[in-house]
Amino acid sequence: MSIVLEAKHINKFFKKPVKFHVLKDISFQIKKGEFASIMGKSGCGKSTLLYILSTMDTDYDGELYLNNELITGQDRTHLSHLRNKHIGFVFQFHYLLSEFSVLENVMLPAKKLTEKTNQEIENDAMQKLKILNIEHLAKKRASQVSGGEKQRVAIARALINNPSIIMGDEPTGNLDSYNAENVFNIFKQLSDEQGLSLLVVTHDKDFANKTDRIIQMRDGRIIG
C-alpha cells in the first residue's frame, strides 16, 4: 500500500513569549485510501500539527513527505503549487465566497492551478457536485444554501483538483448531528470508492470511532 503522507520526527517550538516545545517528535504515516482522525484535548497541538502537515507552516524541525517527495525545505511557490494540487481542505467554517455561485466556488482552486480550460474546470466542478448530490444548487449563490449544503460545497471544492489527501480541521464542528453524519458518510465513501486518503482533526468521538484509525495526542506527543 503506497504512503501518501509521512511525518518523521517533527518538532515545533513557539518562540514567544517564551520558548515552548509544542510538538514533540511526531512520526506517523497515512496510506492511500486510509481515513484517519486526530483526537486530543484543546491545546495538545492538533491544529498546529495540521498546519505543518498541510505545508502552510514551514518553521519546524524534522521531515515531511508527500507522495514520497520531501516537502521540508521547498520554497513557498513550489509548496503553494503542491498544496493546491495534492491537498484538499475542509474546515469547521466553509470559507465560501458568498457573492459567488456554488459552481464558481468549487471551480476556484482549479482556476488557480491553471492546468485546464475554463470549460473543463466547469465540467469537473459539476461532476464533484453530482458526487455530493448537490448539482441542483450549482447556480445558487453560496449565501443562499443551508449550513449542511455549504459544507458539502466546501467538500466539492476540496475535491476539484483530485487531491492525494483531504485534511479536515473540525469539519463537523459547526453542524448538527444529522449533517455531521452526512459529512462522515461522504468522507467514508470517498475513502472506500475513490481511494482518497483523509486526515481529520475532530473532538467528535462518534465521528472518530468510525474512522479507520485514531491518532491520539497529548501534550504535543502522539500517545496512540
N, C-alpha and C positions, 0 to 999 in steps of 0.2 A: 504493500500500500504506500503510495507516494506521500511525502510530507509537504504540506503547503506552507506551514509557518513553524519556525523553530526559534526559541529564545535560549541563549546559552549564557549562563552566569550574569544575568542582568542586575546591575546595582544602580541605584539612583539616590543622589543626595540633594536635598534642598539646602541652599547656602544661607538663606536669610530667614528670619532674623539671626538664627544661629544654625550651625551645620547640623543637619538631621538626616539620618540614614533611612530613607523612606521605602526603598525596595532592596531586599537582601538576597542576593544570589538566586535569582529566579531562573529556572531552567524547565522547559517543557516543550512538547511538540503537538501540533494539530495536524491530523492526517486528512487526506482528501475524503470528503463526504462525512466527516465527523462533526457532530453537533455537541459542542462543549459549553458549559456555563461556568462563570467565576462567581463565587459567593464569599462573603465575609462581612464583618461589621463595617459601618461607616468609618472612614479614616484608615482602613487597613492597607490602602494602596491600590485598590481595584481599578479606579478610573485613571490613576497615574500610569499604571501598567498598560492600560488600553491605549493611552496616548502614545506611549513608546512603541507598542506593537503596531499601531496604525501609521507609524513613521512621522507623526506630527511633532513629537518631542525627540530631539536628537542628542540631548545632553544627558547621556548615561554611559556607564561602563558595561562591557560585555558585548555580545554579538547577537544580531538579529538576522535571520534568513527568511526570505520569501521565495517560495518555489526553488529552494536550494541556491538562491543567489544571495550573497552577503549584502545586506542593506546598510549596515553600520558604516558610517564614513562617506556615504554617497552625497553628492551635492544636492542642494534644495530643488533645483529644476528637475533633476532625474527622479528625486523622491516624489515630487508633486505628480509627475507623469505616472510613476509606478502606483501611487496611491489611487489615482483616478482610474487607472486601468484594472488593477487587481484587487482593490479593496472596496467593498460596498459598506456604507454606514447607515445604521438605523439608531436614532437617538430617542430619548424619552420625549422630547419635543420634536415635531416633524420638520421644522425649519423649511416649510414650503413658502414659495413666494405667492402671497395671497392674490396679487393682481394678475398673475399668470394663470392660464388654464391648467388643469390636471395634466394634460398631454405635454404641454410646454415644460412643466416642472420635471416630468420624467425624462424629457429629452436633454435637459441642461448638461449633465455630466458627459454625455456623448458628444455634444457640440464642443465642449471644452477639449475633448480628446482629438477632435478633427481628423478622425480616421475614416469617416463615412460621409456620404452626401446627406443633405437635409432630409430627403425623401426616405433614404434607407433608415435614418435615425427615427423618423416618424413611424415607419413600419415596425421597427424594433420596439419602440415605446408602446405601440398598440398591442403588440404581442405580449409584452410584460403585463399590461393592464388586463389582458384576457386571462393570463395565468392566475391573476388575483381576483378575477370575476368583477372587475370594475371598469370594463371598457366603455360601459354606458355613461360613465362620468367624464370621459375624455375631454369634452368641450366645456365642461363646467369650470367656473373659476375655483381655485383651491379654497377660497374663503367660503364657498357655498356648500362644501361637503362636510359630513359629520366627523367627529373625532376618530372613530374607528376607521372610517374611509380614508381620512388624512394619513393615518399610519400605514394603510395599505398602499397609498400613493407613494409614501416615503420608501416603502419596501421595493416597489416597482422601480423607483428612481435608483435605489441601491443596486438593482439588478441590471440596469441598462447596458453597462459595458461588459456584461458576463464575467464578473469578478471571480477570483480564485477563492475568496473568503468574504463572508459578511461579518462585520463586527457590530455588536449592539451594546449600547450603554443604557440600561434600564428601558428597553424598548416597549415594555408593557406597563411601566411605572405610572403612566398617566391614563390608563384605560380601565374600564370596569371589567369584571371577571369574564363576561361574555366575549368582549373584544380581545381581552388578553388571551383567552383560549383560542380565538381565531388566529391571532398572530403566531402563537405556538404551532398550531396546525399547519400554517403556511410555511414556517421555517422547517418543520419536520418533513413536509412534502418536498421542499427544495433539496434537503439533505438526502432523502431516500431516492427521489426520482431523477434529480439532476446532478447528484454527487457533489453538491455545494458544501463547503466547509463553513461552519458557523461558530463564532465565539461571542458569547453574550454575558455581560455583567448584569446580575439581577439580585434583587432582595427577595424575589418571589420563590419561596420554597417549592410550591406546587409546580411551577414552571421548571425550576432547576432539576427536580426529581425525575422529570420525564425526559431530560436530555441524556445523551449517551454517556456523559462524564461530567462530574462536578469537580472543578479545581477550587479547593478550599484555601482561602487566605487568612492569615492572622498576623498583625504587626509587621507587614511588609514581606512576609515569607509565604511560600506555598507549604501548607501542612498536610495536604492530602488531595 
